Amino acid sequence: MDRDAKLRRLGVLHLSLGVLVAVVVPLLYSSLVAFTGDWALVLALVAAVPQIVAGVMLLKGKRYFFPLAMIAGAISLASIPLGTVLGLYTFSVLTTPEDGGEDDLTELP
């Protein structure tokens, strides 16, 4: 599978998780308030924004948003189990060299 296909898949996954968090958490907000207070809603919505933005920018092919995608991947690691898998997949896709080979820095002269 080529890198562009992996980036599109990664964009869809980040967008899906961000929308899921942004929609489901407010729906469950009434039950969360009893246990966690108001900060849970704010924290969930703040965590959803980088996911959605990174997903949209990866789908558009904007490579200069890779640092934001890495941040979104790090944030998603806290959402066990789906977010953890997405975070690890994000790091795997974004840290793999584009040519699929080994990095040039690892070769000895």
Backbone as CSV, one residue per row, in Angstrom:
resi,resn,N_x,N_y,N_z,CA_x,CA_y,CA_z,C_x,C_y,C_z
1,MET,0.845,-1.174,0.000,0.000,0.000,0.000,0.894,1.241,0.000
2,ASP,0.573,2.188,-0.861,1.415,3.380,-0.952,1.132,4.342,0.198
3,ARG,2.041,5.274,0.367,1.966,6.202,1.493,0.735,7.100,1.434
4,ASP,0.329,7.525,0.241,-0.848,8.388,0.135,-2.112,7.677,0.597
5,ALA,-2.225,6.397,0.289,-3.387,5.628,0.745,-3.385,5.501,2.269
6,LYS,-2.200,5.304,2.845,-2.109,5.222,4.309,-2.472,6.561,4.949
7,LEU,-2.041,7.661,4.325,-2.374,8.983,4.872,-3.867,9.265,4.766
8,ARG,-4.499,8.834,3.681,-5.951,9.006,3.555,-6.667,8.184,4.617
9,ARG,-6.235,6.939,4.809,-6.844,6.095,5.833,-6.654,6.714,7.215
10,LEU,-5.469,7.231,7.474,-5.188,7.868,8.749,-6.072,9.102,8.944
11,GLY,-6.275,9.869,7.878,-7.158,11.032,7.956,-8.589,10.648,8.282
12,VAL,-9.087,9.594,7.647,-10.449,9.125,7.923,-10.569,8.656,9.374
13,LEU,-9.569,7.951,9.862,-9.613,7.454,11.234,-9.581,8.591,12.256
14,HIS,-8.717,9.588,12.033,-8.667,10.720,12.967,-9.965,11.513,12.927
15,LEU,-10.483,11.742,11.733,-11.749,12.463,11.608,-12.885,11.696,12.280
16,SER,-12.917,10.391,12.097,-13.967,9.565,12.708,-13.897,9.593,14.224
17,LEU,-12.699,9.446,14.780,-12.565,9.467,16.233,-12.902,10.837,16.795
18,GLY,-12.477,11.906,16.112,-12.787,13.250,16.585,-14.272,13.542,16.580
19,VAL,-14.959,13.151,15.519,-16.408,13.367,15.448,-17.117,12.490,16.477
20,LEU,-16.651,11.267,16.645,-17.252,10.382,17.641,-17.156,10.975,19.038
21,VAL,-15.988,11.473,19.380,-15.806,12.082,20.702,-16.641,13.355,20.825
22,ALA,-16.675,14.170,19.772,-17.416,15.434,19.829,-18.921,15.219,19.898
23,VAL,-19.415,14.093,19.390,-20.861,13.839,19.400,-21.280,13.014,20.607
24,VAL,-20.531,11.972,20.922,-20.940,11.050,21.978,-20.772,11.649,23.369
25,VAL,-19.689,12.354,23.603,-19.444,12.890,24.945,-20.532,13.886,25.371
26,PRO,-20.957,14.831,24.512,-22.066,15.687,24.949,-23.366,14.915,25.191
27,LEU,-23.585,13.840,24.446,-24.780,13.037,24.684,-24.725,12.326,26.028
28,LEU,-23.538,11.918,26.411,-23.360,11.248,27.698,-23.056,12.219,28.834
29,TYR,-23.091,13.507,28.529,-22.673,14.529,29.480,-23.473,14.466,30.780
30,SER,-24.766,14.230,30.690,-25.579,14.229,31.907,-25.145,13.129,32.868
31,SER,-24.728,11.978,32.352,-24.268,10.919,33.242,-22.831,11.152,33.703
32,LEU,-22.033,11.877,32.892,-20.647,12.150,33.291,-20.545,13.181,34.406
33,VAL,-21.495,14.111,34.463,-21.425,15.184,35.451,-21.455,14.628,36.864
34,ALA,-22.217,13.574,37.080,-22.313,13.003,38.417,-20.972,12.467,38.903
35,PHE,-20.133,11.982,37.974,-18.865,11.379,38.370,-17.669,12.310,38.233
36,THR,-17.660,13.149,37.216,-16.449,13.902,36.911,-16.603,15.415,36.992
37,GLY,-17.795,15.926,36.883,-17.975,17.370,36.893,-17.934,17.942,35.486
38,ASP,-17.920,19.257,35.420,-17.981,19.940,34.126,-16.703,19.826,33.311
39,TRP,-15.590,19.570,33.915,-14.322,19.564,33.191,-14.234,18.433,32.181
40,ALA,-15.007,17.347,32.355,-14.946,16.221,31.421,-15.443,16.613,30.039
41,LEU,-16.500,17.414,29.980,-17.019,17.860,28.694,-16.022,18.762,27.991
42,VAL,-15.448,19.694,28.724,-14.473,20.619,28.137,-13.244,19.863,27.660
43,LEU,-12.748,18.945,28.459,-11.571,18.167,28.085,-11.824,17.318,26.844
44,ALA,-12.989,16.700,26.766,-13.306,15.864,25.603,-13.417,16.700,24.333
45,LEU,-14.043,17.855,24.428,-14.185,18.694,23.244,-12.847,19.298,22.817
46,VAL,-12.002,19.638,23.776,-10.670,20.148,23.442,-9.832,19.049,22.791
47,ALA,-9.997,17.819,23.225,-9.260,16.707,22.627,-9.793,16.355,21.245
48,ALA,-11.057,16.636,20.974,-11.652,16.294,19.677,-11.216,17.253,18.573
49,VAL,-10.931,18.495,18.916,-10.592,19.496,17.895,-9.326,19.132,17.116
50,PRO,-8.204,18.776,17.764,-7.024,18.392,16.978,-7.259,17.145,16.130
51,GLN,-8.081,16.218,16.620,-8.390,15.018,15.842,-9.103,15.385,14.545
52,ILE,-10.103,16.256,14.646,-10.886,16.637,13.472,-10.033,17.430,12.491
53,VAL,-9.275,18.399,12.987,-8.433,19.219,12.109,-7.363,18.362,11.435
54,ALA,-6.718,17.483,12.192,-5.688,16.618,11.606,-6.301,15.683,10.567
55,GLY,-7.486,15.158,10.847,-8.140,14.285,9.883,-8.461,14.988,8.579
56,VAL,-9.002,16.193,8.673,-9.341,16.948,7.463,-8.086,17.306,6.678
57,MET,-7.054,17.756,7.356,-5.832,18.155,6.660,-5.096,16.956,6.046
58,LEU,-5.136,15.807,6.696,-4.535,14.609,6.098,-5.321,14.168,4.873
59,LEU,-6.647,14.300,4.916,-7.452,13.952,3.744,-7.196,14.902,2.582
60,LYS,-6.891,16.159,2.889,-6.585,17.125,1.833,-5.156,16.979,1.326
61,GLY,-4.343,16.186,1.997,-2.969,15.965,1.565,-2.008,17.058,1.996
62,LYS,-2.328,17.786,3.037,-1.469,18.863,3.541,-0.398,18.260,4.444
63,ARG,0.783,18.059,3.889,1.860,17.407,4.634,2.455,18.281,5.731
64,TYR,2.273,19.579,5.649,2.827,20.434,6.696,2.007,20.354,7.985
65,PHE,0.931,19.591,7.985,0.157,19.369,9.202,0.560,18.081,9.916
66,PHE,1.664,17.448,9.498,2.121,16.234,10.162,2.394,16.447,11.652
67,PRO,2.994,17.574,12.071,3.180,17.757,13.524,1.856,17.776,14.290
68,LEU,0.816,18.388,13.710,-0.491,18.373,14.368,-1.047,16.954,14.415
69,ALA,-0.825,16.192,13.365,-1.280,14.797,13.359,-0.542,13.992,14.430
70,MET,0.736,14.282,14.637,1.486,13.602,15.702,0.925,13.970,17.081
71,ILE,0.578,15.244,17.259,-0.028,15.681,18.524,-1.381,15.008,18.716
72,ALA,-2.184,14.950,17.642,-3.485,14.273,17.723,-3.307,12.791,18.048
73,GLY,-2.278,12.174,17.485,-1.989,10.779,17.798,-1.600,10.591,19.253
74,ALA,-0.828,11.532,19.778,-0.436,11.453,21.189,-1.642,11.652,22.102
75,ILE,-2.527,12.565,21.737,-3.740,12.782,22.534,-4.631,11.547,22.495
76,SER,-4.710,10.916,21.336,-5.599,9.757,21.205,-5.100,8.542,21.984
77,LEU,-3.826,8.518,22.355,-3.305,7.378,23.119,-4.043,7.184,24.439
78,ALA,-4.622,8.242,24.982,-5.324,8.144,26.259,-6.692,7.492,26.130
79,SER,-7.230,7.417,24.925,-8.554,6.819,24.713,-8.399,5.331,24.447
80,ILE,-8.476,4.567,25.499,-8.282,3.120,25.392,-9.601,2.487,24.950
81,PRO,-9.643,1.557,24.044,-8.620,0.903,23.252,-8.470,1.506,21.852
82,LEU,-9.526,2.132,21.314,-9.467,2.614,19.929,-8.429,3.701,19.738
83,GLY,-8.366,4.639,20.648,-7.416,5.737,20.527,-5.974,5.272,20.622
84,THR,-5.734,4.261,21.440,-4.378,3.734,21.567,-3.910,3.126,20.249
85,VAL,-4.781,2.360,19.621,-4.437,1.761,18.325,-4.232,2.860,17.279
86,LEU,-5.105,3.868,17.280,-4.971,4.966,16.325,-3.685,5.749,16.559
87,GLY,-3.326,5.995,17.813,-2.087,6.703,18.113,-0.861,5.942,17.640
88,LEU,-0.838,4.644,17.877,0.300,3.832,17.427,0.359,3.776,15.902
89,TYR,-0.789,3.661,15.250,-0.817,3.653,13.789,-0.362,5.003,13.234
90,THR,-0.750,6.085,13.898,-0.319,7.423,13.479,1.198,7.536,13.527
91,PHE,1.796,7.117,14.624,3.248,7.189,14.745,3.924,6.289,13.715
92,SER,3.348,5.123,13.464,3.921,4.200,12.497,3.906,4.782,11.090
93,VAL,2.791,5.373,10.683,2.673,5.914,9.324,3.534,7.162,9.157
94,LEU,3.496,8.056,10.124,4.168,9.343,9.957,5.670,9.285,10.183
95,THR,6.177,8.238,10.810,7.620,8.150,11.038,8.308,7.212,10.052
96,THR,7.553,6.556,9.185,8.135,5.695,8.166,8.647,6.561,7.023
97,PRO,9.874,6.316,6.543,10.376,7.095,5.406,9.473,6.928,4.187
98,GLU,9.403,7.977,3.363,8.478,7.979,2.230,8.806,6.943,1.184
99,ASP,10.081,6.614,0.999,10.434,5.648,-0.042,10.210,4.210,0.411
100,GLY,9.891,4.012,1.669,9.643,2.670,2.187,10.915,1.940,2.573
101,GLY,12.058,2.516,2.263,13.329,1.895,2.605,13.825,2.382,3.942
102,GLU,15.088,2.110,4.180,15.669,2.562,5.428,16.044,4.028,5.326
103,ASP,16.130,4.656,6.456,16.484,6.058,6.512,17.957,6.234,6.113
104,ASP,18.255,7.319,5.398,19.626,7.558,4.944,20.589,7.819,6.108
105,LEU,20.089,8.267,7.240,20.956,8.601,8.361,21.524,7.353,9.036
106,THR,20.920,6.198,8.782,21.400,4.990,9.448,22.551,4.330,8.713
107,GLU,22.834,4.760,7.486,23.918,4.154,6.725,25.271,4.697,7.171
108,LEU,26.214,3.800,7.297,27.559,4.214,7.662,28.357,4.503,6.405
109,PRO,29.270,5.478,6.452,30.070,5.790,5.255,31.067,4.712,4.920
